[in-house]
């Protein structure tokens, strides 16, 4: 059923079962594959971002062709317990707001540092 439609930009699987995880990794195609954590792959600088097919097109020639047409799929796995992302779930206390603001600011600072290079 998943493979019947368009290939998703990201596929999120919530399961600790090794067989289920392996089946999703081996039998599906998506831009990114995340286990037990939604959208966190976007915050990991070393993981490539992009889709498959039209949303995955990019530079091509020589080594770029190999990379473009082989698609490096980002895969990120996080254990369900302990729930380390509980910090960003509601209800939002003043302390949570401060911590989230600091974490969100870290990404902005990284973008500025990269632009200076």
N, CA, C and O atoms as a Tinker XYZ file with bonds, in Angstrom:
   468  protein
     1  N      0.812000   -1.180000    0.000000    73     2
     2  CA     0.000000    0.000000    0.000000    64     1     3
     3  C      0.866000    1.258000    0.000000    63     2     4     5
     4  O      0.547000    2.220000   -0.700000    81     3
     5  N      1.934000    1.271000    0.756000    73     3     6
     6  CA     2.818000    2.441000    0.800000    64     5     7
     7  C      3.458000    2.664000   -0.566000    63     6     8     9
     8  O      3.570000    3.804000   -1.017000    81     7
     9  N      3.872000    1.604000   -1.219000    73     7    10
    10  CA     4.549000    1.724000   -2.509000    64     9    11
    11  C      3.599000    1.991000   -3.673000    63    10    12    13
    12  O      4.055000    2.206000   -4.796000    81    11
    13  N      2.290000    1.983000   -3.431000    73    11    14
    14  CA     1.316000    2.218000   -4.503000    64    13    15
    15  C      1.255000    3.687000   -4.915000    63    14    16    17
    16  O      0.945000    3.985000   -6.069000    81    15
    17  N      1.543000    4.608000   -3.998000    73    15    18
    18  CA     1.435000    6.035000   -4.292000    64    17    19
    19  C      2.783000    6.648000   -4.632000    63    18    20    21
    20  O      3.766000    5.948000   -4.879000    81    19
    21  N      2.800000    7.983000   -4.637000    73    19    22
    22  CA     4.050000    8.711000   -4.881000    64    21    23
    23  C      5.022000    8.458000   -3.729000    63    22    24    25
    24  O      4.614000    8.191000   -2.599000    81    23
    25  N      6.286000    8.545000   -4.033000    73    23    26
    26  CA     7.305000    8.319000   -3.002000    64    25    27
    27  C      7.352000    9.520000   -2.065000    63    26    28    29
    28  O      7.514000   10.653000   -2.518000    81    27
    29  N      7.212000    9.280000   -0.758000    73    27    30
    30  CA     7.173000   10.404000    0.184000    64    29    31
    31  C      8.549000   11.049000    0.373000    63    30    32    33
    32  O      9.588000   10.406000    0.222000    81    31
    33  N      8.515000   12.337000    0.706000    73    31    34
    34  CA     9.754000   13.043000    1.015000    64    33    35
    35  C     10.390000   12.451000    2.264000    63    34    36    37
    36  O     11.614000   12.349000    2.349000    81    35
    37  N      9.567000   12.060000    3.235000    73    35    38
    38  CA    10.059000   11.398000    4.448000    64    37    39
    39  C      9.040000   10.345000    4.863000    63    38    40    41
    40  O      7.838000   10.521000    4.666000    81    39
    41  N      9.527000    9.253000    5.437000    73    39    42
    42  CA     8.683000    8.166000    5.910000    64    41    43
    43  C      9.008000    7.955000    7.379000    63    42    44    45
    44  O     10.161000    7.703000    7.729000    81    43
    45  N      7.999000    8.056000    8.245000    73    43    46
    46  CA     8.186000    7.926000    9.692000    64    45    47
    47  C      7.563000    6.619000   10.159000    63    46    48    49
    48  O      6.379000    6.368000    9.936000    81    47
    49  N      8.376000    5.789000   10.810000    73    47    50
    50  CA     7.935000    4.479000   11.292000    64    49    51
    51  C      8.089000    4.447000   12.802000    63    50    52    53
    52  O      9.160000    4.749000   13.330000    81    51
    53  N      7.018000    4.082000   13.495000    73    51    54
    54  CA     7.054000    3.997000   14.951000    64    53    55
    55  C      6.924000    2.540000   15.355000    63    54    56    57
    56  O      5.821000    2.009000   15.491000    81    55
    57  N      8.077000    1.903000   15.545000    73    55    58
    58  CA     8.108000    0.492000   15.919000    64    57    59
    59  C      9.500000    0.151000   16.452000    63    58    60    61
    60  O     10.508000    0.600000   15.907000    81    59
    61  N      9.545000   -0.636000   17.504000    73    59    62
    62  CA    10.826000   -1.132000   18.023000    64    61    63
    63  C     11.162000   -2.507000   17.462000    63    62    64    65
    64  O     12.229000   -3.052000   17.748000    81    63
    65  N     10.258000   -3.071000   16.667000    73    63    66
    66  CA    10.456000   -4.390000   16.107000    64    65    67
    67  C     11.491000   -4.352000   14.983000    63    66    68    69
    68  O     11.309000   -3.652000   13.987000    81    67
    69  N     12.577000   -5.110000   15.149000    73    67    70
    70  CA    13.672000   -5.106000   14.172000    64    69    71
    71  C     13.200000   -5.555000   12.785000    63    70    72    73
    72  O     13.658000   -5.020000   11.775000    81    71
    73  N     12.297000   -6.527000   12.729000    73    71    74
    74  CA    11.806000   -7.014000   11.450000    64    73    75
    75  C     10.989000   -5.954000   10.708000    63    74    76    77
    76  O     11.094000   -5.809000    9.490000    81    75
    77  N     10.178000   -5.222000   11.463000    73    75    78
    78  CA     9.386000   -4.149000   10.863000    64    77    79
    79  C     10.305000   -3.058000   10.323000    63    78    80    81
    80  O     10.115000   -2.572000    9.208000    81    79
    81  N     11.294000   -2.680000   11.114000    73    79    82
    82  CA    12.240000   -1.646000   10.679000    64    81    83
    83  C     12.991000   -2.089000    9.426000    63    82    84    85
    84  O     13.152000   -1.315000    8.483000    81    83
    85  N     13.445000   -3.330000    9.425000    73    83    86
    86  CA    14.182000   -3.854000    8.278000    64    85    87
    87  C     13.287000   -3.878000    7.034000    63    86    88    89
    88  O     13.743000   -3.548000    5.939000    81    87
    89  N     12.033000   -4.263000    7.193000    73    87    90
    90  CA    11.105000   -4.310000    6.061000    64    89    91
    91  C     10.908000   -2.920000    5.464000    63    90    92    93
    92  O     10.909000   -2.771000    4.242000    81    91
    93  N     10.740000   -1.906000    6.304000    73    91    94
    94  CA    10.584000   -0.547000    5.785000    64    93    95
    95  C     11.860000   -0.081000    5.092000    63    94    96    97
    96  O     11.793000    0.572000    4.051000    81    95
    97  N     13.014000   -0.409000    5.654000    73    95    98
    98  CA    14.287000    0.020000    5.059000    64    97    99
    99  C     14.538000   -0.657000    3.718000    63    98   100   101
   100  O     15.061000   -0.033000    2.795000    81    99
   101  N     14.168000   -1.926000    3.606000    73    99   102
   102  CA    14.477000   -2.690000    2.399000    64   101   103
   103  C     13.386000   -2.637000    1.328000    63   102   104   105
   104  O     13.681000   -2.793000    0.144000    81   103
   105  N     12.128000   -2.418000    1.730000    73   103   106
   106  CA    11.021000   -2.568000    0.774000    64   105   107
   107  C     10.308000   -1.269000    0.413000    63   106   108   109
   108  O      9.327000   -1.292000   -0.331000    81   107
   109  N     10.782000   -0.143000    0.927000    73   107   110
   110  CA    10.147000    1.128000    0.582000    64   109   111
   111  C     11.189000    2.090000    0.017000    63   110   112   113
   112  O     12.392000    1.901000    0.197000    81   111
   113  N     10.712000    3.110000   -0.659000    73   111   114
   114  CA    11.586000    4.137000   -1.200000    64   113   115
   115  C     11.031000    5.487000   -0.767000    63   114   116   117
   116  O      9.848000    5.772000   -0.956000    81   115
   117  N     11.899000    6.317000   -0.183000    73   115   118
   118  CA    11.484000    7.640000    0.296000    64   117   119
   119  C     12.716000    8.528000    0.382000    63   118   120   121
   120  O     13.851000    8.054000    0.332000    81   119
   121  N     12.468000    9.827000    0.512000    73   119   122
   122  CA    13.581000   10.761000    0.647000    64   121   123
   123  C     14.382000   10.510000    1.915000    63   122   124   125
   124  O     15.612000   10.508000    1.891000    81   123
   125  N     13.682000   10.300000    3.017000    73   123   126
   126  CA    14.314000   10.005000    4.303000    64   125   127
   127  C     13.487000    8.937000    5.001000    63   126   128   129
   128  O     12.304000    8.770000    4.706000    81   127
   129  N     14.100000    8.226000    5.910000    73   127   130
   130  CA    13.426000    7.193000    6.689000    64   129   131
   131  C     13.779000    7.420000    8.145000    63   130   132   133
   132  O     14.955000    7.392000    8.506000    81   131
   133  N     12.784000    7.644000    8.984000    73   131   134
   134  CA    13.027000    7.907000   10.409000    64   133   135
   135  C     12.267000    6.907000   11.255000    63   134   136   137
   136  O     11.085000    6.652000   11.022000    81   135
   137  N     12.944000    6.344000   12.231000    73   135   138
   138  CA    12.328000    5.406000   13.155000    64   137   139
   139  C     12.108000    6.081000   14.499000    63   138   140   141
   140  O     13.056000    6.552000   15.126000    81   139
   141  N     10.864000    6.125000   14.935000    73   139   142
   142  CA    10.468000    6.605000   16.262000    64   141   143
   143  C     10.767000    8.063000   16.531000    63   142   144   145
   144  O     10.838000    8.469000   17.691000    81   143
   145  N     10.942000    8.858000   15.497000    73   143   146
   146  CA    11.170000   10.295000   15.700000    64   145   147
   147  C     10.750000   11.051000   14.441000    63   146   148   149
   148  O     11.332000   10.841000   13.377000    81   147
   149  N      9.745000   11.929000   14.546000    73   147   150
   150  CA     9.306000   12.665000   13.361000    64   149   151
   151  C     10.126000   13.926000   13.112000    63   150   152   153
   152  O     10.378000   14.698000   14.038000    81   151
   153  N     10.534000   14.132000   11.888000    73   151   154
   154  CA    11.182000   15.360000   11.398000    64   153   155
   155  C     12.531000   15.690000   12.016000    63   154   156   157
   156  O     13.105000   16.722000   11.668000    81   155
   157  N     13.062000   14.881000   12.902000    73   155   158
   158  CA    14.341000   15.205000   13.544000    64   157   159
   159  C     15.502000   15.115000   12.561000    63   158   160   161
   160  O     16.537000   15.740000   12.794000    81   159
   161  N     15.369000   14.361000   11.472000    73   159   162
   162  CA    16.455000   14.245000   10.495000    64   161   163
   163  C     16.802000   15.598000    9.885000    63   162   164   165
   164  O     17.910000   15.792000    9.385000    81   163
   165  N     15.852000   16.534000    9.927000    73   163   166
   166  CA    16.103000   17.870000    9.380000    64   165   167
   167  C     17.106000   18.644000   10.222000    63   166   168   169
   168  O     17.741000   19.575000    9.726000    81   167
   169  N     17.258000   18.273000   11.488000    73   167   170
   170  CA    18.165000   18.980000   12.397000    64   169   171
   171  C     19.557000   18.342000   12.460000    63   170   172   173
   172  O     20.432000   18.851000   13.160000    81   171
   173  N     19.772000   17.239000   11.743000    73   171   174
   174  CA    21.061000   16.547000   11.770000    64   173   175
   175  C     21.863000   16.990000   10.551000    63   174   176   177
   176  O     21.568000   16.570000    9.432000    81   175
   177  N     22.880000   17.838000   10.757000    73   175   178
   178  CA    23.609000   18.423000    9.620000    64   177   179
   179  C     24.240000   17.406000    8.673000    63   178   180   181
   180  O     24.348000   17.686000    7.479000    81   179
   181  N     24.655000   16.256000    9.148000    73   179   182
   182  CA    25.342000   15.286000    8.306000    64   181   183
   183  C     24.438000   14.450000    7.423000    63   182   184   185
   184  O     24.934000   13.744000    6.545000    81   183
   185  N     23.116000   14.505000    7.625000    73   183   186
   186  CA    22.216000   13.695000    6.814000    64   185   187
   187  C     21.775000   14.469000    5.580000    63   186   188   189
   188  O     21.404000   15.638000    5.687000    81   187
   189  N     21.809000   13.833000    4.405000    73   187   190
   190  CA    21.359000   14.534000    3.196000    64   189   191
   191  C     19.853000   14.741000    3.229000    63   190   192   193
   192  O     19.123000   13.966000    3.847000    81   191
   193  N     19.398000   15.784000    2.563000    73   191   194
   194  CA    17.962000   16.060000    2.480000    64   193   195
   195  C     17.556000   16.085000    1.018000    63   194   196   197
   196  O     18.245000   16.668000    0.181000    81   195
   197  N     16.456000   15.462000    0.723000    73   195   198
   198  CA    15.948000   15.463000   -0.640000    64   197   199
   199  C     15.030000   14.293000   -0.854000    63   198   200   201
   200  O     14.942000   13.390000   -0.021000    81   199
   201  N     14.354000   14.315000   -1.964000    73   199   202
   202  CA    13.390000   13.275000   -2.244000    64   201   203
   203  C     13.889000   12.294000   -3.277000    63   202   204   205
   204  O     15.072000   12.258000   -3.613000    81   203
   205  N     12.964000   11.503000   -3.770000    73   203   206
   206  CA    13.236000   10.507000   -4.798000    64   205   207
   207  C     12.408000   10.909000   -6.010000    63   206   208   209
   208  O     11.257000   11.320000   -5.862000    81   207
   209  N     12.965000   10.800000   -7.185000    73   207   210
   210  CA    12.246000   11.200000   -8.390000    64   209   211
   211  C     12.347000   12.698000   -8.594000    63   210   212   213
   212  O     13.424000   13.275000   -8.445000    81   211
   213  N     11.225000   13.337000   -8.936000    73   211   214
   214  CA    11.221000   14.770000   -9.223000    64   213   215
   215  C     11.735000   15.620000   -8.084000    63   214   216   217
   216  O     12.391000   16.634000   -8.326000    81   215
   217  N     11.456000   15.236000   -6.841000    73   215   218
   218  CA    11.933000   16.044000   -5.718000    64   217   219
   219  C     13.373000   15.729000   -5.353000    63   218   220   221
   220  O     13.932000   16.352000   -4.450000    81   219
   221  N     13.981000   14.774000   -6.039000    73   219   222
   222  CA    15.355000   14.412000   -5.720000    64   221   223
   223  C     16.357000   14.820000   -6.784000    63   222   224   225
   224  O     17.547000   14.536000   -6.648000    81   223
   225  N     15.906000   15.474000   -7.830000    73   223   226
   226  CA    16.818000   15.858000   -8.905000    64   225   227
   227  C     17.787000   16.931000   -8.439000    63   226   228   229
   228  O     17.431000   17.803000   -7.645000    81   227
   229  N     18.989000   16.861000   -8.930000    73   227   230
   230  CA    19.994000   17.838000   -8.534000    64   229   231
   231  C     21.086000   17.917000   -9.580000    63   230   232   233
   232  O     20.836000   17.684000  -10.762000    81   231
   233  N     22.297000   18.246000   -9.153000    73   231   234
   234  CA    23.429000   18.379000  -10.068000    64   233   235
   235  C     23.816000   17.011000  -10.624000    63   234   236   237
   236  O     23.678000   15.992000   -9.946000    81   235
   237  N     24.293000   17.002000  -11.842000    73   235   238
   238  CA    24.769000   15.751000  -12.402000    64   237   239
   239  C     25.908000   16.014000  -13.381000    63   238   240   241
   240  O     25.841000   16.940000  -14.189000    81   239
   241  N     26.918000   15.221000  -13.306000    73   239   242
   242  CA    28.076000   15.183000  -14.181000    64   241   243
   243  C     29.187000   14.527000  -13.379000    63   242   244   245
   244  O     29.513000   14.974000  -12.279000    81   243
   245  N     29.762000   13.478000  -13.923000    73   243   246
   246  CA    30.824000   12.782000  -13.206000    64   245   247
   247  C     30.313000   12.235000  -11.878000    63   246   248   249
   248  O     29.305000   11.530000  -11.831000    81   247
   249  N     31.023000   12.568000  -10.801000    73   247   250
   250  CA    30.645000   12.082000   -9.474000    64   249   251
   251  C     29.246000   12.559000   -9.077000    63   250   252   253
   252  O     28.518000   11.837000   -8.395000    81   251
   253  N     28.868000   13.767000   -9.497000    73   251   254
   254  CA    27.540000   14.284000   -9.170000    64   253   255
   255  C     26.443000   13.400000   -9.760000    63   254   256   257
   256  O     25.397000   13.212000   -9.139000    81   255
   257  N     26.679000   12.857000  -10.953000    73   255   258
   258  CA    25.693000   11.954000  -11.563000    64   257   259
   259  C     25.488000   10.723000  -10.701000    63   258   260   261
   260  O     24.358000   10.310000  -10.442000    81   259
   261  N     26.592000   10.144000  -10.263000    73   259   262
   262  CA    26.509000    8.957000   -9.425000    64   261   263
   263  C     25.695000    9.257000   -8.175000    63   262   264   265
   264  O     24.816000    8.482000   -7.799000    81   263
   265  N     25.986000   10.373000   -7.536000    73   263   266
   266  CA    25.260000   10.740000   -6.314000    64   265   267
   267  C     23.797000   11.062000   -6.603000    63   266   268   269
   268  O     22.916000   10.662000   -5.842000    81   267
   269  N     23.532000   11.773000   -7.681000    73   267   270
   270  CA    22.155000   12.146000   -8.012000    64   269   271
   271  C     21.301000   10.917000   -8.291000    63   270   272   273
   272  O     20.177000   10.819000   -7.798000    81   271
   273  N     21.820000    9.983000   -9.071000    73   271   274
   274  CA    21.004000    8.863000   -9.499000    64   273   275
   275  C     21.079000    7.653000   -8.572000    63   274   276   277
   276  O     20.394000    6.659000   -8.815000    81   275
   277  N     21.888000    7.707000   -7.520000    73   275   278
   278  CA    21.919000    6.593000   -6.576000    64   277   279
   279  C     21.148000    6.923000   -5.303000    63   278   280   281
   280  O     20.830000    6.006000   -4.545000    81   279
   281  N     20.837000    8.167000   -5.038000    73   279   282
   282  CA    20.089000    8.661000   -3.875000    64   281   283
   283  C     20.550000    8.080000   -2.543000    63   282   284   285
   284  O     20.316000    6.911000   -2.234000    81   283
   285  N     21.205000    8.925000   -1.774000    73   283   286
   286  CA    21.589000    8.564000   -0.414000    64   285   287
   287  C     20.403000    8.884000    0.485000    63   286   288   289
   288  O     20.098000   10.054000    0.716000    81   287
   289  N     19.741000    7.867000    0.986000    73   287   290
   290  CA    18.556000    8.083000    1.820000    64   289   291
   291  C     18.962000    8.283000    3.269000    63   290   292   293
   292  O     19.686000    7.467000    3.840000    81   291
   293  N     18.498000    9.364000    3.853000    73   291   294
   294  CA    18.737000    9.618000    5.270000    64   293   295
   295  C     17.924000    8.636000    6.095000    63   294   296   297
   296  O     16.735000    8.438000    5.843000    81   295
   297  N     18.561000    8.024000    7.077000    73   295   298
   298  CA    17.864000    7.133000    7.997000    64   297   299
   299  C     18.279000    7.498000    9.410000    63   298   300   301
   300  O     19.468000    7.547000    9.724000    81   299
   301  N     17.290000    7.757000   10.265000    73   299   302
   302  CA    17.544000    8.150000   11.645000    64   301   303
   303  C     16.668000    7.300000   12.542000    63   302   304   305
   304  O     15.465000    7.188000   12.307000    81   303
   305  N     17.249000    6.704000   13.559000    73   303   306
   306  CA    16.490000    5.878000   14.501000    64   305   307
   307  C     16.702000    6.395000   15.913000    63   306   308   309
   308  O     17.818000    6.754000   16.289000    81   307
   309  N     15.630000    6.433000   16.693000    73   307   310
   310  CA    15.666000    6.878000   18.079000    64   309   311
   311  C     14.847000    5.885000   18.884000    63   310   312   313
   312  O     13.749000    5.517000   18.465000    81   311
   313  N     15.349000    5.443000   20.023000    73   311   314
   314  CA    14.536000    4.535000   20.850000    64   313   315
   315  C     13.280000    5.245000   21.354000    63   314   316   317
   316  O     13.301000    6.451000   21.600000    81   315
   317  N     12.185000    4.492000   21.508000    73   315   318
   318  CA    10.955000    5.099000   22.008000    64   317   319
   319  C     11.061000    5.462000   23.490000    63   318   320   321
   320  O     10.410000    6.401000   23.947000    81   319
   321  N     11.860000    4.736000   24.221000    73   319   322
   322  CA    12.054000    5.007000   25.648000    64   321   323
   323  C     13.527000    5.146000   25.947000    63   322   324   325
   324  O     14.303000    4.341000   25.432000    81   323
   325  N     13.969000    6.092000   26.728000    73   323   326
   326  CA    13.173000    7.179000   27.295000    64   325   327
   327  C     12.797000    8.173000   26.194000    63   326   328   329
   328  O     13.506000    8.309000   25.197000    81   327
   329  N     11.693000    8.853000   26.386000    73   327   330
   330  CA    11.204000    9.812000   25.412000    64   329   331
   331  C     11.956000   11.126000   25.575000    63   330   332   333
   332  O     11.511000   12.020000   26.296000    81   331
   333  N     13.082000   11.237000   24.912000    73   331   334
   334  CA    13.923000   12.426000   25.045000    64   333   335
   335  C     13.321000   13.640000   24.355000    63   334   336   337
   336  O     13.760000   14.767000   24.588000    81   335
   337  N     12.318000   13.423000   23.504000    73   335   338
   338  CA    11.665000   14.551000   22.842000    64   337   339
   339  C     10.471000   15.082000   23.640000    63   338   340   341
   340  O      9.784000   16.003000   23.200000    81   339
   341  N     10.232000   14.499000   24.808000    73   339   342
   342  CA     9.132000   14.966000   25.655000    64   341   343
   343  C      9.257000   16.461000   25.927000    63   342   344   345
   344  O      8.264000   17.152000   26.152000    81   343
   345  N     10.478000   16.939000   25.901000    73   343   346
   346  CA    10.757000   18.345000   26.133000    64   345   347
   347  C      9.994000   19.262000   25.172000    63   346   348   349
   348  O      9.604000   20.367000   25.548000    81   347
   349  N      9.785000   18.814000   23.951000    73   347   350
   350  CA     9.153000   19.697000   22.971000    64   349   351
   351  C      7.649000   19.452000   22.811000    63   350   352   353
   352  O      7.005000   20.091000   21.979000    81   351
   353  N      7.090000   18.535000   23.598000    73   351   354
   354  CA     5.659000   18.281000   23.543000    64   353   355
   355  C      4.915000   19.208000   24.508000    63   354   356   357
   356  O      5.476000   19.601000   25.531000    81   355
   357  N      3.651000   19.566000   24.201000    73   355   358
   358  CA     2.842000   20.364000   25.134000    64   357   359
   359  C      2.576000   19.560000   26.411000    63   358   360   361
   360  O      2.675000   18.334000   26.370000    81   359
   361  N      2.248000   20.180000   27.524000    73   359   362
   362  CA     2.082000   21.628000   27.711000    64   361   363
   363  C      3.429000   22.334000   27.784000    63   362   364   365
   364  O      4.421000   21.751000   28.221000    81   363
   365  N      3.456000   23.591000   27.354000    73   363   366
   366  CA     4.685000   24.363000   27.306000    64   365   367
   367  C      4.791000   25.282000   28.523000    63   366   368   369
   368  O      4.067000   26.271000   28.644000    81   367
   369  N      5.694000   24.934000   29.400000    73   367   370
   370  CA     5.955000   25.763000   30.578000    64   369   371
   371  C      6.956000   26.847000   30.182000    63   370   372   373
   372  O      7.563000   26.760000   29.114000    81   371
   373  N      7.137000   27.864000   31.022000    73   371   374
   374  CA     8.153000   28.886000   30.719000    64   373   375
   375  C      9.549000   28.275000   30.530000    63   374   376   377
   376  O     10.316000   28.730000   29.681000    81   375
   377  N      9.874000   27.251000   31.317000    73   375   378
   378  CA    11.186000   26.599000   31.186000    64   377   379
   379  C     11.320000   25.925000   29.815000    63   378   380   381
   380  O     12.369000   26.019000   29.178000    81   379
   381  N     10.251000   25.242000   29.358000    73   379   382
   382  CA    10.287000   24.599000   28.043000    64   381   383
   383  C     10.444000   25.644000   26.940000    63   382   384   385
   384  O     11.193000   25.429000   25.987000    81   383
   385  N      9.744000   26.776000   27.062000    73   383   386
   386  CA     9.871000   27.848000   26.074000    64   385   387
   387  C     11.317000   28.334000   25.975000    63   386   388   389
   388  O     11.824000   28.552000   24.875000    81   387
   389  N     11.976000   28.503000   27.110000    73   387   390
   390  CA    13.373000   28.968000   27.104000    64   389   391
   391  C     14.281000   27.946000   26.434000    63   390   392   393
   392  O     15.118000   28.308000   25.608000    81   391
   393  N     14.123000   26.681000   26.781000    73   391   394
   394  CA    14.981000   25.632000   26.219000    64   393   395
   395  C     14.757000   25.513000   24.715000    63   394   396   397
   396  O     15.720000   25.412000   23.955000    81   395
   397  N     13.497000   25.525000   24.276000    73   395   398
   398  CA    13.197000   25.433000   22.841000    64   397   399
   399  C     13.762000   26.639000   22.101000    63   398   400   401
   400  O     14.270000   26.500000   20.989000    81   399
   401  N     13.679000   27.819000   22.705000    73   399   402
   402  CA    14.239000   29.023000   22.078000    64   401   403
   403  C     15.744000   28.901000   21.902000    63   402   404   405
   404  O     16.285000   29.287000   20.866000    81   403
   405  N     16.417000   28.368000   22.903000    73   403   406
   406  CA    17.873000   28.191000   22.814000    64   405   407
   407  C     18.207000   27.181000   21.719000    63   406   408   409
   408  O     19.101000   27.416000   20.906000    81   407
   409  N     17.483000   26.050000   21.696000    73   407   410
   410  CA    17.749000   25.026000   20.679000    64   409   411
   411  C     17.454000   25.538000   19.274000    63   410   412   413
   412  O     18.214000   25.265000   18.344000    81   411
   413  N     16.374000   26.267000   19.113000    73   411   414
   414  CA    16.035000   26.825000   17.799000    64   413   415
   415  C     17.082000   27.843000   17.366000    63   414   416   417
   416  O     17.400000   27.929000   16.180000    81   415
   417  N     17.614000   28.602000   18.289000    73   415   418
   418  CA    18.649000   29.588000   17.975000    64   417   419
   419  C     19.955000   28.954000   17.548000    63   418   420   421
   420  O     20.723000   29.554000   16.796000    81   419
   421  N     20.216000   27.737000   18.023000    73   419   422
   422  CA    21.454000   27.041000   17.632000    64   421   423
   423  C     21.457000   26.788000   16.141000    63   422   424   425
   424  O     22.491000   26.946000   15.491000    81   423
   425  N     20.314000   26.395000   15.581000    73   423   426
   426  CA    20.227000   26.150000   14.136000    64   425   427
   427  C     20.449000   27.419000   13.344000    63   426   428   429
   428  O     21.105000   27.395000   12.303000    81   427
   429  N     19.915000   28.518000   13.820000    73   427   430
   430  CA    20.085000   29.798000   13.127000    64   429   431
   431  C     21.548000   30.207000   13.134000    63   430   432   433
   432  O     22.069000   30.666000   12.118000    81   431
   433  N     22.204000   30.046000   14.254000    73   431   434
   434  CA    23.631000   30.381000   14.336000    64   433   435
   435  C     24.468000   29.538000   13.395000    63   434   436   437
   436  O     25.434000   30.024000   12.806000    81   435
   437  N     24.096000   28.266000   13.253000    73   435   438
   438  CA    24.827000   27.382000   12.351000    64   437   439
   439  C     24.691000   27.872000   10.915000    63   438   440   441
   440  O     25.671000   27.882000   10.171000    81   439
   441  N     23.488000   28.276000   10.519000    73   439   442
   442  CA    23.291000   28.775000    9.156000    64   441   443
   443  C     24.155000   30.007000    8.897000    63   442   444   445
   444  O     24.751000   30.141000    7.829000    81   443
   445  N     24.217000   30.901000    9.876000    73   443   446
   446  CA    25.043000   32.103000    9.706000    64   445   447
   447  C     26.523000   31.755000    9.579000    63   446   448   449
   448  O     27.223000   32.338000    8.751000    81   447
   449  N     27.005000   30.822000   10.379000    73   447   450
   450  CA    28.412000   30.431000   10.313000    64   449   451
   451  C     28.717000   29.796000    8.968000    63   450   452   453
   452  O     29.784000   30.044000    8.407000    81   451
   453  N     27.814000   28.986000    8.435000    73   451   454
   454  CA    28.043000   28.344000    7.147000    64   453   455
   455  C     28.071000   29.377000    6.017000    63   454   456   457
   456  O     28.857000   29.237000    5.080000    81   455
   457  N     27.229000   30.408000    6.089000    73   455   458
   458  CA    27.203000   31.435000    5.056000    64   457   459
   459  C     28.503000   32.227000    5.010000    63   458   460   461
   460  O     28.890000   32.710000    3.946000    81   459
   461  N     29.178000   32.368000    6.136000    73   459   462
   462  CA    30.441000   33.138000    6.184000    64   461   463
   463  C     31.558000   32.424000    5.467000    63   462   464   465
   464  O     32.520000   33.070000    5.053000    81   463
   465  N     31.472000   31.113000    5.301000    73   463   466
   466  CA    32.565000   30.337000    4.698000    64   465   467
   467  C     32.661000   30.581000    3.259000    63   466   468
   468  O     33.525000   30.010000    2.593000    81   467
